[in-house]
Amino acid sequence: MANPKNRGKNSNLRVFLTILLVVAAISVMIKLNRNFNFSVTVPLTFENLGDDQILKSASTNQVKVKGKASGYDYFKYRFFSQKFPIDLSQLQQKNGKAYYVFNAEEDALEGSLTGSDITSFQPDTVFFDLDKNFEKRVPVIPEYAISFAAGYGSLEGFKVDPDTITLRGPQSELDTITRVYTEAIRFENVRNSVSDSLQLSFNAAIPMVEIKPDKVLYSLSVDKFTEGSVSVPLQLINVPSNVTAKVFPKRIHVIFNVNLSNYELVKSSDFKVVVDFDQVESLSTSLTPEVKEAPSYVRDIRLSESTVQYLLVK
């Protein structure tokens, strides 16, 4: 059974601690209601930058504010993120320089210190380096690597849309840029068509230049391909007027790859293979045939003969 004396001591201790806490709370509240000097460092934010302007730098991104406020307001202020906005459309100008001057009587802090009495800003002026925003169109260079599965390929190849984009920034920066690049992407053993988007960037960091849009769509149309060939007559061009020319053989096989859907469309007449007698060398009796015309839907074109023999008869 508990000792009555111990119960009395514990009860007295609880009463004492309760009174002590109440007195401490009242003391804190009295102090918080008093005005006292404060000093806070406030981050600056910059707003309302014109579409035709770019902010290259500011002399500072924070300001130390001194003033007077109640302890209660200051206590609340310390627990909330604060900022001081500067309207860039209202900057003063002098000798081509833009600046903002803090005014202790007119400028006010946000949050619980809105009604505080400000005595000073340090620094009292923020200087801005502004430049005119220019635009420039540049091509998009896709960075990719593709390996197709056996018998597969792409007639159109890897495509990006759009293939040119707009840059915005200072003229001095834009003059150094001639293109933008996609992020690198790699495809292996491809059998099916693919499409998605890719991020754009420069080879080096250029923070003052904006890319619009900063992504492009890509597409890779994939088909099943097969090999085909047709026999095509050789056409002779630039034959000297005082001779008759003959070539051997007179026809040549054109070998190519074509997607299956277009295989039946390929005809011998779709191709033009020429032998150019302007390329004749005095010590040679052979010429190299060249494909001058072919359907747009065939690829990997090659000839069955790399050279043909010729004879000139006067």
C-alpha positions as CSV (number, residue, x, y, z in Angstrom):
1,M,0.0,0.0,0.0
2,A,1.4,3.5,-1.0
3,N,2.7,5.7,1.7
4,P,0.3,8.7,2.3
5,K,3.3,11.0,2.7
6,N,4.7,10.0,-0.7
7,R,1.3,10.6,-2.3
8,G,1.2,14.1,-0.8
9,K,4.7,14.9,-2.0
10,N,3.9,13.8,-5.6
11,S,0.7,15.9,-5.6
12,N,2.5,19.0,-4.5
13,L,5.2,18.5,-7.1
14,R,2.6,18.3,-9.9
15,V,0.9,21.4,-8.7
16,F,4.3,23.2,-8.6
17,L,5.2,22.2,-12.1
18,T,1.8,23.2,-13.5
19,I,2.1,26.6,-11.9
20,L,5.7,27.0,-13.2
21,L,4.6,26.1,-16.8
22,V,1.6,28.6,-16.6
23,V,3.9,31.3,-15.4
24,A,6.5,30.6,-18.1
25,A,3.8,30.6,-20.8
26,I,2.4,33.9,-19.6
27,S,5.9,35.4,-19.5
28,V,6.6,34.2,-23.1
29,M,3.2,35.6,-24.3
30,I,3.9,39.0,-22.7
31,K,7.3,39.1,-24.4
32,L,6.0,38.1,-27.7
33,N,3.4,40.9,-27.6
34,R,6.2,43.5,-27.2
35,N,7.8,45.2,-30.2
36,F,11.5,44.6,-30.7
37,N,14.1,45.0,-33.5
38,F,14.4,42.3,-36.0
39,S,16.8,41.4,-38.9
40,V,15.9,38.9,-41.5
41,T,17.4,37.8,-44.8
42,V,14.7,37.6,-47.5
43,P,15.1,35.9,-50.9
44,L,14.2,38.0,-54.0
45,T,11.9,36.9,-56.8
46,F,11.7,38.6,-60.1
47,E,8.4,38.9,-61.9
48,N,6.8,40.3,-65.1
49,L,9.8,40.0,-67.4
50,G,8.8,41.1,-70.8
51,D,8.5,38.6,-73.7
52,D,11.1,40.5,-75.6
53,Q,13.6,40.6,-72.7
54,I,15.9,38.2,-70.9
55,L,17.3,38.6,-67.4
56,K,21.0,37.8,-67.7
57,S,21.9,38.5,-64.1
58,A,21.0,40.5,-60.9
59,S,23.5,42.0,-58.5
60,T,21.9,40.0,-55.6
61,N,19.2,37.4,-55.1
62,Q,18.5,38.3,-51.4
63,V,18.2,41.3,-49.2
64,K,18.7,41.8,-45.4
65,V,15.8,43.7,-43.9
66,K,15.9,45.4,-40.5
67,G,12.9,46.8,-38.7
68,K,10.5,46.6,-35.7
69,A,7.7,44.1,-35.1
70,S,6.0,42.3,-32.3
71,G,7.7,39.1,-31.1
72,Y,4.5,37.2,-31.9
73,D,4.6,38.2,-35.6
74,Y,8.3,37.6,-35.9
75,F,7.9,34.1,-34.3
76,K,5.2,33.2,-36.9
77,Y,7.4,34.7,-39.7
78,R,10.3,32.4,-39.0
79,F,8.1,29.3,-39.6
80,F,7.0,30.3,-43.1
81,S,8.8,30.6,-46.4
82,Q,9.0,34.3,-47.3
83,K,10.1,36.2,-50.4
84,F,10.2,39.8,-51.7
85,P,8.9,40.1,-55.3
86,I,10.4,42.7,-57.7
87,D,8.3,43.8,-60.7
88,L,10.8,43.9,-63.6
89,S,8.3,45.8,-65.7
90,Q,8.6,48.8,-63.3
91,L,12.4,49.1,-63.1
92,Q,14.1,52.4,-63.2
93,Q,16.7,53.1,-66.0
94,K,19.8,55.3,-66.0
95,N,22.6,55.3,-68.5
96,G,21.3,52.1,-70.0
97,K,21.3,50.3,-66.6
98,A,18.2,48.9,-65.0
99,Y,17.8,49.0,-61.2
100,Y,15.4,48.8,-58.3
101,V,15.7,50.9,-55.1
102,F,14.2,49.7,-51.9
103,N,12.0,52.1,-50.0
104,A,11.7,51.5,-46.3
105,E,8.5,53.5,-46.1
106,E,6.7,52.0,-49.1
107,D,8.0,48.5,-49.5
108,A,6.6,45.8,-47.2
109,L,7.4,42.3,-46.3
110,E,4.8,39.5,-46.8
111,G,3.2,37.2,-44.2
112,S,3.1,38.1,-40.5
113,L,5.5,41.0,-40.9
114,T,3.3,42.8,-43.5
115,G,2.6,45.5,-40.9
116,S,6.1,45.8,-39.5
117,D,8.1,49.1,-39.5
118,I,11.1,48.6,-41.8
119,T,14.1,50.7,-41.0
120,S,16.6,49.6,-43.7
121,F,17.4,47.3,-46.7
122,Q,20.9,46.0,-47.3
123,P,21.7,46.4,-50.1
124,D,19.4,49.2,-50.8
125,T,19.6,48.8,-54.6
126,V,19.5,45.8,-57.0
127,F,21.1,46.2,-60.4
128,F,19.9,44.1,-63.4
129,D,21.6,43.1,-66.6
130,L,18.8,42.8,-69.1
131,D,19.2,41.9,-72.8
132,K,16.8,41.8,-75.7
133,N,15.3,38.4,-76.6
134,F,16.0,37.4,-80.2
135,E,14.7,34.3,-82.1
136,K,16.4,32.0,-84.5
137,R,15.4,28.8,-86.3
138,V,17.9,25.9,-86.3
139,P,17.7,22.3,-87.5
140,V,17.3,19.4,-85.2
141,I,20.0,16.7,-85.5
142,P,18.8,13.3,-84.3
143,E,21.4,11.2,-82.5
144,Y,20.6,7.5,-82.9
145,A,21.9,4.0,-83.8
146,I,19.8,1.3,-85.4
147,S,20.4,-2.4,-86.1
148,F,17.6,-4.2,-87.8
149,A,16.7,-7.9,-87.5
150,A,17.6,-10.0,-90.6
151,G,15.2,-9.2,-93.4
152,Y,13.8,-6.0,-91.9
153,G,14.5,-2.4,-92.7
154,S,13.1,1.1,-93.0
155,L,12.3,2.8,-96.3
156,E,11.8,6.3,-94.8
157,G,14.5,6.0,-92.1
158,F,14.5,7.7,-88.7
159,K,12.5,10.9,-88.8
160,V,11.9,13.7,-86.2
161,D,9.0,16.2,-86.2
162,P,9.5,19.1,-86.2
163,D,12.9,19.0,-87.8
164,T,13.6,22.6,-87.1
165,I,12.9,24.5,-83.9
166,T,13.0,28.1,-82.5
167,L,15.6,29.4,-80.1
168,R,15.1,32.4,-77.9
169,G,17.9,34.3,-76.2
170,P,20.6,37.0,-76.4
171,Q,21.9,37.7,-79.9
172,S,25.5,37.0,-78.8
173,E,24.5,33.5,-77.7
174,L,22.3,32.7,-80.7
175,D,25.1,33.6,-83.1
176,T,27.2,30.7,-81.7
177,I,24.4,28.1,-82.3
178,T,23.8,26.4,-85.6
179,R,21.9,23.3,-84.5
180,V,20.4,21.4,-81.6
181,Y,20.6,17.7,-80.9
182,T,18.3,15.0,-79.6
183,E,19.2,12.9,-76.7
184,A,21.0,9.7,-77.9
185,I,18.8,6.6,-78.5
186,R,19.7,3.2,-79.7
187,F,17.6,0.4,-81.3
188,E,18.7,-3.2,-81.7
189,N,17.3,-6.1,-83.6
190,V,14.3,-4.0,-84.7
191,R,11.3,-5.7,-86.3
192,N,8.4,-3.3,-85.6
193,S,7.8,0.4,-86.1
194,V,8.5,2.6,-83.1
195,S,7.6,6.2,-82.2
196,D,8.0,8.4,-79.1
197,S,9.5,11.7,-78.1
198,L,13.1,12.9,-77.4
199,Q,14.5,15.7,-75.3
200,L,16.5,18.4,-77.1
201,S,19.7,19.9,-75.9
202,F,23.0,21.6,-76.9
203,N,26.4,20.0,-76.9
204,A,27.3,22.4,-74.1
205,A,25.3,24.3,-71.4
206,I,23.9,27.6,-72.7
207,P,21.6,28.6,-69.9
208,M,20.4,31.9,-71.4
209,V,19.0,30.3,-74.5
210,E,15.5,28.8,-74.5
211,I,14.5,25.9,-76.8
212,K,10.9,25.9,-78.1
213,P,9.7,23.2,-78.2
214,D,12.2,21.4,-76.0
215,K,11.1,17.9,-77.3
216,V,10.4,16.4,-80.7
217,L,8.5,13.4,-81.8
218,Y,10.4,10.6,-83.6
219,S,9.2,7.8,-85.8
220,L,10.8,4.8,-87.4
221,S,8.6,2.8,-89.9
222,V,9.8,-0.7,-90.2
223,D,9.0,-3.2,-93.0
224,K,9.8,-6.7,-94.0
225,F,12.2,-6.5,-97.0
226,T,13.2,-8.9,-99.6
227,E,15.8,-8.9,-102.4
228,G,14.9,-8.5,-106.0
229,S,16.5,-7.9,-109.4
230,V,15.7,-6.8,-112.9
231,S,17.6,-6.8,-116.2
232,V,18.0,-3.3,-117.5
233,P,19.4,-2.2,-120.9
234,L,22.5,0.0,-120.7
235,Q,22.1,3.5,-122.1
236,L,25.1,5.2,-123.7
237,I,25.6,8.9,-123.2
238,N,28.1,11.5,-124.4
239,V,29.3,9.2,-127.3
240,P,31.6,11.2,-129.7
241,S,29.8,12.2,-132.8
242,N,32.4,10.7,-135.2
243,V,32.3,7.1,-133.8
244,T,29.9,4.3,-133.1
245,A,30.0,2.8,-129.6
246,K,29.2,-0.6,-128.4
247,V,29.3,-2.0,-124.9
248,F,29.5,-5.6,-123.6
249,P,27.2,-6.7,-122.1
250,K,24.3,-4.7,-123.4
251,R,22.1,-5.4,-120.4
252,I,22.9,-5.5,-116.7
253,H,21.2,-6.8,-113.6
254,V,20.1,-4.3,-111.0
255,I,19.9,-5.8,-107.5
256,F,17.9,-4.1,-104.8
257,N,16.0,-4.5,-101.5
258,V,12.3,-3.7,-101.5
259,N,9.5,-4.0,-98.9
260,L,7.1,-6.8,-99.6
261,S,4.1,-4.6,-100.2
262,N,5.9,-3.0,-103.2
263,Y,7.7,-6.0,-104.6
264,E,5.2,-6.6,-107.4
265,L,5.4,-3.0,-108.5
266,V,9.0,-3.0,-109.5
267,K,9.6,-3.0,-113.3
268,S,12.7,-2.9,-115.4
269,S,11.5,0.4,-117.0
270,D,11.7,2.0,-113.6
271,F,15.5,2.0,-113.7
272,K,17.9,3.9,-115.9
273,V,21.6,2.7,-116.0
274,V,24.0,4.7,-118.1
275,V,27.5,4.4,-119.4
276,D,29.1,7.9,-119.8
277,F,31.7,8.1,-122.5
278,D,33.0,11.4,-121.0
279,Q,34.7,9.1,-118.5
280,V,36.7,7.2,-121.1
281,E,40.4,7.0,-120.3
282,S,42.9,6.5,-123.1
283,L,44.5,3.4,-121.7
284,S,41.3,1.7,-120.5
285,T,38.8,-0.4,-122.4
286,S,36.2,-0.5,-119.6
287,L,33.7,1.9,-118.1
288,T,31.7,2.0,-114.9
289,P,27.9,1.9,-115.3
290,E,25.9,4.2,-113.0
291,V,22.3,4.0,-111.8
292,K,20.6,7.4,-112.7
293,E,17.0,6.6,-111.9
294,A,15.3,4.1,-109.6
295,P,11.9,3.9,-107.8
296,S,11.7,5.7,-104.4
297,Y,10.6,2.5,-102.6
298,V,13.7,0.4,-103.3
299,R,17.0,0.7,-101.4
300,D,20.5,-0.9,-101.2
301,I,20.8,-0.8,-105.0
302,R,23.8,-2.4,-106.6
303,L,24.8,-3.7,-110.1
304,S,25.7,-7.2,-111.1
305,E,28.8,-5.8,-113.0
306,S,31.1,-3.2,-111.7
307,T,32.5,-2.4,-115.2
308,V,31.5,-3.1,-118.8
309,Q,33.7,-3.3,-121.8
310,Y,33.3,-0.9,-124.7
311,L,34.4,-0.6,-128.4
312,L,34.5,2.5,-130.5
313,V,34.2,2.1,-134.3
314,K,34.8,4.9,-136.7
